[in-house]
């Protein structure tokens, strides 16, 4: 491993999280669609299928509460109470979706690129698109199947953006844990050569083309320019990854810089731990592969083999019986 060799990490999701190439390309296309829709919504371009009118919702909720204040003589709730409860339920569900997006979008690396309104609009468009495709395909066979496939397509389209974000989170965590030992070894090697931590980190960012290197380079530019403190910038980078070991390494670096303790040995120890953890995770995924292969084997391959083997025997028995 030499720092003079430029490492290329532009392999997309092909090496990430054990996802298939088909699933990775679909996730990439959906993420690009989310970015495009968010830009269109921010610039108020194109048509809109999903509009969350906060003022309208507040007015309707206020009217519902006003009507809900009056009840019948027999103590039964009026229709205003039921509409108020429904409005509160819709508001709670919308708040939960907003909280989920606010929590997961930065970890997926989509903060500032995908907005909550763009996410909701993309879900509506994909639900309509997938539903229309399912309906058209189902019409080739029967009207009942068209309705079923349309409902399934709407559900899949509605869930696709969330699944794409979850896929981005897993891929980023995988890429971080894959390149983390390399980064720690390079920084430790630079510090053993007499360089400072900042210079060693800059050396890594200049000679390696990975997602982690680019984000660490951006963070270093921020604390070098005096925009944020070093510990804040490093914690911000760690917070954008769903990786416990990376967060632990960042805290170790911050403590070593703050208290002036030796960092080289801790970096080398963390590099060995990160490499061992990554290898263990890959071995676990490889061990689970035969179990996962039992599903397509049992559903697709085994019935065909039974028909191929037992078919002639059954035909012969049926012919003898006749």
MOQUI-V433235 format. One record per run of one state. SS is the DSSP state (a for helix, b for strand, c for the rest). FROM is the first residue (numbers start at 1). LEN is the number of residues. If there is no record, write none. Layout:
BEGIN
ss->SS from->FROM len->LEN
ss->SS from->FROM len->LEN
END
This chain:
BEGIN
ss->c from->1 len->6
ss->b from->7 len->2
ss->c from->9 len->12
ss->a from->21 len->22
ss->c from->43 len->11
ss->a from->54 len->15
ss->c from->69 len->10
ss->a from->79 len->29
ss->c from->108 len->8
ss->a from->116 len->24
ss->c from->140 len->3
ss->a from->143 len->50
ss->c from->193 len->4
ss->a from->197 len->11
ss->b from->208 len->2
ss->c from->210 len->1
ss->a from->211 len->14
ss->c from->225 len->5
ss->a from->230 len->10
ss->c from->240 len->4
ss->a from->244 len->16
ss->c from->260 len->4
ss->a from->264 len->58
ss->c from->322 len->1
END
